[in-house]
Amino acid sequence: MLLSLVLPIYNMEVYLEKCLNSILRQGLAPEEYEVILVNDGSTDNSPAICQRYVDLHKNFRLINQQNSGVAAARNRGIDAANGKFVGFVDPDDYLLDNGLNIAFRKYAERDDVDVIHFYSSYDFWEIKPIVDELEYYGTTHEFLSEKQCGLPSFCWIYIYRKDFLDRHNIRFKPYRVGEDQLFVSTVFIADARYLSCKADIYRYVVRESSASTNRAKEHARRCVVDYLDSFNDIMGALGFFGVNKKPQVYKACIDSVNSKKIFGYSRILTSGYGYKEFKEIIGRCRRVGFTPLQSNGIGVKSRIICGIKNATLSNFVIYKIASGLFNRIITPYIMPRLRVSFKR
């Protein structure tokens, strides 16, 4: 069997059938792939929908577990996978027709590939013809060094050779946020043999209630802890796989990690910490090397902005002012407008 597609499912009855139907239209023969549905303790109609597809399609399998989070569900799927390769689809997203036949099938028999990459777009963007063209082949270290593009963030735009994941013991950590970035970053840091196809086949659906858009204070505080742990794990992986001995690769990774600190920083502002909590979380930031933040540009404006951010992370009074402005103005008024403008 060539491919195992793993779907972590928790209360997705509204989206699930569209996702599963799109998988059935990928142009792959049933004996070439399996779909592993991991029901993570859903309380809606998702399990019944899953069972219906399992009853209709012999290459669909259902695994039920108590609610343990998306990381545990994906790991359960990896461990159960029979395919030579493993891919992930979130059940609120979907694939364009015949996409995997173009982006995966033609490369699946190669023995010199550990990771196959394709592209994704937001579901509200225009659907364009799928381009059948090889974009890059080499190791991930070569790719990072040549392109200086940094570590990836999303696990679902790649398909992974299962024995590569097993050999390097790469699995998802039980974090609420950052678990997919850590997973795929570790694959890149481990120097996988990498192939990129230009095919844009994955359609990403933005939900207001998702972990990436949820701005509730308590959720944000949990996100900060998980983000810092994920950041620390990535830095540890750089040392474990010897990337710190490859200057060009290491620079690309560090630049990438620094550029993505805005996620953790914004969640720290959202959290609205009191004085004691602020001191504790900033101490944790320093211990893992999250602070001081580094400027992403070389201009005066970039350095000034970075200086202001660092001031908010070192002085409680400045932090409270910045946090108040962020939660009372930016989050309720500016962010919704930016999302609407982005969709347009």
Buried (B, 14 or more C-beta within 10 A) or exposed (E): EBBBBBBBBBBBBEBBBBBBEBBBBBEBEEEBBBBBBBBBBBEBEBBEBBBEBBEEBEBBBBBBEEEBBBBBBBBBBBEBBBBBBBBBBBBBBBBBBBBBBBBBBEBBEEEEBBBBBBBBBEBEEEEEEBEEEEEBBBBBBBBBBEEEEBBBBBBBBBBBBBEBBBEBEBBBBBBBBBBBBBBBBBBBBBBBBBBBBBBBBBBBBBEEEEBEEBBEEEBBBBBBBBBBBBBBBBBEBBEBBEBBEBEEBBBBBBBBBBEBBEBBBBBBBBBBBEEEEBEEBBEBBEEBEBBEBBBBEEEEEEEEBBEEBBEBBBBBEBBBEBBEEBBEEBBEEEBEEEEEEEEE
